[in-house]
Amino acid sequence: MADLIDLALTLNRQPVRLRARSDLRLLDLLRDELRLTGAKEGCGKGECGACTVIVDGHAADSCLMMAFQVDGAVVETIEGLAGAGLHPLQDAFIETGGVQCGICIPGMVMAGKALLDRQPQADLDSIRAGLAGNLCRCTGYTKIFAAVARAAGQPAPHPPAVASTPPAAPGYYRPRSLEEALEILTQRGGEARPVAGGTDVLVKAKDGQQSRASLFDLTAVAELRGIEERDGHLWIGAGATHTEMIDSPLVARVIPSLPQACAVIGGPQIRNRGTLGGNLANASPAADTVPPLYAADAVVELVSVSSRRDMPVAQFFTGPRQSVLAPDELILGVRVPIRAGVRGCFLRLGQRQAQAISKVSVAVGMTFRDGRPEWVRVALGAVAPTVVRAPETEKALLEGGYEALRRAREAVKAEVVPIDDLRSSRAYRREMAAVLLERAVRRVAEA
């Protein structure tokens, strides 16, 4: 049975304190407890965006957040846009005819507001990207994009809210330090499971594979956050979000393929919440952040109450959805050696251009001397039980010469071991691994 726990947050510019069940999602808290029904239950898996709200200035899927994860946070819902009149975005949706049934539109408006709060003069390309995590089946995106463009540059009716409510949730649901988090794992054994972004765990809960009552939140653990240079290495905390990695000049310089991979994960709401540690812990062979880490010789830092250990990323995974991570361990972060002049590229193939699991993915990292490859790494996802390095392919590229790419294409087809499944055939994956490799190498060489 779920506990009742205290929560405190700033909701639509007002401080709110309440007691709520520990197994509630944020969406359930808003709709069922607070009667704020603008956010809708659509897919329940972070694909449609109908439940979008703004948390601490970023668009988020409220179906993929536990209620206790907004303890101490600033939350905005569609109801918070109410004022003396309509918000400029609401006005623009009406004027352009961007509204029909109303199921998806509150999420569209909130995603648009989050975008315009950060980029008041957003252009059409930015608007398309900002609303990529929202689906609409009746209005048509042209009018929706036009509505957000119409509102761009107009003054907001009130300034963004500022966090002013101290958190109230107990530490055993929302630990404030790494020590507290590790103690929870030790004391509650296999019963407790950590959650950060929730973009994988809460999807499993939706499918009945995971109990929400067993979750505790890591987002308040400062030791898991950050992106910085340490002793000649790039360190990325396990709690770093995909958006933070996309926005980091340091990540772009050291692992150019990583922000490229992060940019094609889900929509903005997923990227704002999903974390590097979560992508690693999920141990999917199709995880998009993992091939860039293989191609950068990354080391995963693991920590428990009694010990710390480093694990090369290529040894971290033991099979599909399996890793060496022990029940009492957390991923602390990832460490990558800094190489001068590294170039990189990440490419993938899915059922569609966005919001899709990779059928095949390729990450390439290279350095050059006098125009010739000096250091080469090639890693591929979704073509074996785990992400794999391709050493024979790397050797072919290092040897250079006119035939290097042809030899590399043949080598990579021999090094992958794909399967037939509902998303693709073995033969297609093998051929596309070679195609994506050539495209990635050409882009790196031309960079």
Sequence and secondary structure as in RCSB ss.txt:
>XXXX:A:sequence
MADLIDLALTLNRQPVRLRARSDLRLLDLLRDELRLTGAKEGCGKGECGACTVIVDGHAADSCLMMAFQVDGAVV
ETIEGLAGAGLHPLQDAFIETGGVQCGICIPGMVMAGKALLDRQPQADLDSIRAGLAGNLCRCTGYTKIFAAVAR
AAGQPAPHPPAVASTPPAAPGYYRPRSLEEALEILTQRGGEARPVAGGTDVLVKAKDGQQSRASLFDLTAVAELR
GIEERDGHLWIGAGATHTEMIDSPLVARVIPSLPQACAVIGGPQIRNRGTLGGNLANASPAADTVPPLYAADAVV
ELVSVSSRRDMPVAQFFTGPRQSVLAPDELILGVRVPIRAGVRGCFLRLGQRQAQAISKVSVAVGMTFRDGRPEW
VRVALGAVAPTVVRAPETEKALLEGGYEALRRAREAVKAEVVPIDDLRSSRAYRREMAAVLLERAVRRVAEA
>XXXX:A:secstr
   EEEEEEEETTEEEEEEEETT BHHHIIIIIS   SS  SSSSSSS TTEEEETTEEEEGGGSBGGGGTT EE
E GGGG SSS  HHHHHHHHHT  SSSSSHHHHHHHHHHHHHH TT  HHHHHHHTTT   SSS HHHHHHHHHH
HTTS  SS          S TTTS SSHHHHHHHHHHHGGG EEESS TTHHHHHHTTSS GGGEEE TT GGG 
 EEEETTEEEEETT BHHHHHH HHHHHH THHHHHHTTSS HHHHHH BHHHHHHHT TT TTHHHHHTTT EE
EEE SS EEEEEHHHHEEETTEES  TT EEEEEEEE  TT EEEEEEEESSSSS  EEEEEEEEEEEETTEEEE
EEEEEESSSSS EE HHHHHHHHH STTHHHHHHHHHHHH      SS  HHHHHHHHHHHHHHHHHHHHH 
